[in-house]
């Protein structure tokens, strides 16, 4: 039974990954997710269903459009494979529960916003605010919060509020000191989502993880001589890494630090 669940998770994740690619391309362009059907961006030929099989079609077509032979971005199979693997990982770690479904939805949103932020330096409100609203709605099944429903909701709401206003205050102070924007509004809104989904300890450990991973990324850019001094680093993907880890291992990371 477990083997069937894991295989299904891989297949399901790959299919979802294909849809995430659609979201990544269309949401910033303000195009409907449902219409028109997927087409080649070069020759505008409608992509057949058998050329839209996650990962496999890319390999069969050798990364090129069947009609015009234009190269297909490697992003498509990478996102599909990544979503498939992360889906399996979440199910393996958390089992099949209601909170697992929430964790998967959060994971998919984080993948979309991370790629968009890396490419365009924006985090659409539908993800940052949407994840915050989601956390407030499902607080009663969140394993991070304890007590009766009233106490759980207060913990959830307070965690999000403190995370948002705390980081907002820090961003304002740093902007005043350095005379330029220190952190984007999308990052601050995303931190509110971290609070309502992972609690106070999750906010702290997420900031530690995201800051460390961003520092590693910056160091790699410096080593590769990509001129990081003048390069804006999107922070959303690194916040996403911290949030994802805290979703999988709630209340366990702060003690490790």
Buried (B, 14 or more C-beta within 10 A) or exposed (E): EEEEBBEEBBBBBBBBBBBBBBBBBBBBEEEEEEEEEBEBEEEEEEBEEEBBBBBBBBEEEEBEBBBEEEEBEEEBBBBBBBBBBBBBBBBEEBEEEEBBBBBBBBBBBBBBBBBBBEEEBBBBEBBBBBBBEBBBEBBEEBEBBEEEEEEBBEBBBBBBEBBBEBBBEBBEEEEEEEEEEBBBBBBBBBBBBBBBBBBBBBBBBBBBBBBEBBEEBBEEBEEEEEEBEEEEBBBBBBBBBBBBBBBBBBBEBBEEE
